[in-house]
């Protein structure tokens, strides 16, 4: 790191596939549907069905599109796409978990007085449900949910609002996220340094790059000055 850069003294995180494993939550959810739905024509291979649907957890497909795919292999599992989406959002907070290493990192930041925030695109009820169920809401300085705030990443307003709530400035804050455009380019646009959760992918945008590429979110601990 160049000596002219200010040390990183605060951290702003994305939520899904950054602080929490959305793909694993999808596995749990679609495993739950397989085990509990009484609709006919259930696919015979549970693992194949769960794996098929869980692959959406690492992407950004609209929820109705995901369940449209489900209905291709399991006719009658839901009466409509709207009903499927409603059930998905209602149950998803119960399916998420916090990795012990991530919890240790967040507790360490809190004990050291490091301002930490979360900015997440998504619906207010669902995202707050995840934040509370995992305990993240109690471990960080500020949480901003896009629907509740009225702006979505990569809008600079949502990043700046989180920084304001944290009492932090962009120049000394690291943003950590998995979405190259919404998270990384958005954070670069307001002057933050960035760390990209690669999730086994290669960075593909030539015009800009993250400052760090991470395999696990708790690697952030080694980047922060406390």
NUNUKE-969160 format. One line per 8 residues: their letters; for each residue y, z, x negated of C-alpha. Coordinates in steps of 0.05 Angstrom, whole numbers, padded with zeros to 5 digits, always signed. Layout:
N
a = Y Z X  ... .
END
This chain:
226
xxxxxxxx = +00000 +00000 +00000  +00069 -00018 -00029  +00109 +00042 -00051  +00168 +00019 -00009  +00129 +00030 +00056  +00139 +00096 +00092  +00076 +00139 +00096  +00038 +00138 +00162 .
xxxxxxxx = +00053 +00202 +00198  +00036 +00186 +00270  -00018 +00144 +00305  -00020 +00105 +00370  -00088 +00084 +00396  -00115 +00035 +00446  -00169 +00065 +00491  -00226 +00018 +00508 .
xxxxxxxx = -00268 -00004 +00449  -00223 +00037 +00404  -00225 +00111 +00421  -00283 +00100 +00469  -00342 +00052 +00468  -00332 +00008 +00528  -00394 -00032 +00514  -00438 +00031 +00516 .
xxxxxxxx = -00403 +00052 +00581  -00422 -00016 +00610  -00494 -00005 +00590  -00495 +00062 +00625  -00461 +00033 +00687  -00507 -00027 +00696  -00567 +00016 +00680  -00543 +00062 +00737 .
xxxxxxxx = -00537 +00002 +00784  -00607 -00021 +00765  -00637 +00047 +00778  -00600 +00065 +00843  -00584 +00001 +00882  -00636 -00013 +00936  -00618 -00087 +00944  -00676 -00137 +00944 .
xxxxxxxx = -00690 -00187 +00889  -00677 -00137 +00833  -00689 -00171 +00765  -00757 -00150 +00738  -00734 -00134 +00667  -00686 -00075 +00666  -00666 -00082 +00592  -00653 -00156 +00598 .
xxxxxxxx = -00608 -00144 +00659  -00570 -00087 +00626  -00560 -00126 +00562  -00536 -00187 +00600  -00483 -00146 +00636  -00465 -00100 +00578  -00441 -00159 +00536  -00379 -00161 +00580 .
xxxxxxxx = -00360 -00092 +00553  -00334 -00122 +00488  -00294 -00176 +00522  -00237 -00181 +00571  -00267 -00218 +00630  -00238 -00198 +00698  -00283 -00149 +00735  -00296 -00196 +00794 .
xxxxxxxx = -00320 -00249 +00744  -00369 -00199 +00714  -00399 -00182 +00782  -00401 -00255 +00801  -00448 -00263 +00742  -00489 -00203 +00766  -00496 -00234 +00835  -00525 -00296 +00804 .
xxxxxxxx = -00586 -00257 +00781  -00587 -00203 +00835  -00571 -00230 +00903  -00548 -00178 +00953  -00535 -00124 +00902  -00464 -00119 +00930  -00438 -00147 +00996  -00377 -00178 +00962 .
xxxxxxxx = -00340 -00183 +00896  -00286 -00137 +00923  -00338 -00083 +00940  -00368 -00091 +00871  -00301 -00084 +00836  -00283 -00022 +00877  -00350 +00011 +00860  -00342 -00008 +00786 .
xxxxxxxx = -00273 +00024 +00779  -00293 +00086 +00817  -00354 +00100 +00774  -00332 +00076 +00705  -00296 +00141 +00684  -00363 +00177 +00692  -00397 +00130 +00644  -00351 +00139 +00583 .
xxxxxxxx = -00361 +00187 +00526  -00326 +00209 +00462  -00362 +00202 +00396  -00365 +00269 +00359  -00331 +00239 +00298  -00274 +00214 +00341  -00266 +00282 +00373  -00264 +00315 +00304 .
xxxxxxxx = -00210 +00265 +00282  -00166 +00278 +00342  -00173 +00353 +00337  -00156 +00349 +00263  -00093 +00309 +00278  -00073 +00359 +00332  -00084 +00419 +00286  -00044 +00384 +00231 .
xxxxxxxx = +00014 +00369 +00278  +00006 +00293 +00273  +00036 +00260 +00335  -00018 +00218 +00369  -00013 +00174 +00430  -00054 +00127 +00473  -00031 +00062 +00505  -00081 +00028 +00551 .
xxxxxxxx = -00079 -00032 +00595  -00112 -00020 +00661  -00109 +00014 +00729  -00078 +00083 +00734  -00135 +00120 +00767  -00191 +00090 +00725  -00157 +00098 +00658  -00133 +00168 +00671 .
xxxxxxxx = -00204 +00184 +00694  -00230 +00162 +00626  -00177 +00200 +00589  -00192 +00265 +00626  -00268 +00258 +00627  -00271 +00249 +00552  -00220 +00303 +00538  -00174 +00255 +00502 .
xxxxxxxx = -00117 +00272 +00549  -00118 +00343 +00522  -00122 +00323 +00449  -00063 +00276 +00443  +00012 +00280 +00449  +00023 +00224 +00500  -00017 +00176 +00543  +00013 +00113 +00573 .
xxxxxxxx = -00026 +00073 +00625  +00002 +00004 +00637  -00003 +00001 +00713  +00030 +00069 +00719  +00086 +00052 +00670  +00098 -00018 +00698  +00088 -00058 +00634  +00026 -00083 +00598 .
xxxxxxxx = +00012 -00094 +00525  +00037 -00135 +00488  +00104 -00120 +00523  +00146 -00082 +00472  +00169 -00034 +00526  +00101 -00001 +00533  +00096 +00011 +00458  +00167 +00037 +00453 .
xxxxxxxx = +00157 +00084 +00512  +00096 +00115 +00479  +00133 +00123 +00413  +00190 +00158 +00451  +00141 +00206 +00485  +00109 +00221 +00417  +00176 +00233 +00383  +00156 +00181 +00331 .
xxxxxxxx = +00186 +00118 +00301  +00152 +00051 +00293  +00160 +00047 +00218  +00117 +00109 +00205  +00067 +00097 +00262  -00001 +00062 +00257  -00026 +00026 +00318  -00102 +00021 +00325 .
xxxxxxxx = -00135 -00028 +00373  -00188 -00081 +00384  -00150 -00136 +00419  -00117 -00183 +00369  -00061 -00206 +00415  -00047 -00147 +00461  -00056 -00093 +00409  -00045 -00120 +00339 .
xxxxxxxx = +00008 -00175 +00350  +00042 -00131 +00402  +00047 -00072 +00354  +00070 -00117 +00297  +00125 -00141 +00343  +00156 -00072 +00348  +00150 -00056 +00274  +00086 -00015 +00271 .
xxxxxxxx = +00032 -00022 +00219  -00035 -00040 +00250  -00109 -00027 +00243  -00157 -00073 +00279  -00225 -00051 +00306  -00266 -00112 +00285  -00329 -00095 +00325  -00368 -00145 +00282 .
xxxxxxxx = -00317 -00201 +00291  -00275 -00240 +00242  -00199 -00242 +00247  -00179 -00311 +00271  -00103 -00312 +00277  -00071 -00345 +00216  +00001 -00329 +00231  -00007 -00253 +00224 .
xxxxxxxx = -00058 -00203 +00200  -00070 -00129 +00211  -00056 -00082 +00154  -00126 -00052 +00159  -00192 -00074 +00188  -00237 -00018 +00213  -00311 -00012 +00229  -00303 +00057 +00260 .
xxxxxxxx = -00242 +00089 +00291  -00249 +00154 +00251  -00233 +00115 +00188  -00161 +00125 +00210  -00164 +00196 +00183  -00160 +00169 +00112  -00097 +00129 +00127  -00052 +00184 +00154 .
xx = -00008 +00229 +00113  -00015 +00301 +00137 .
END
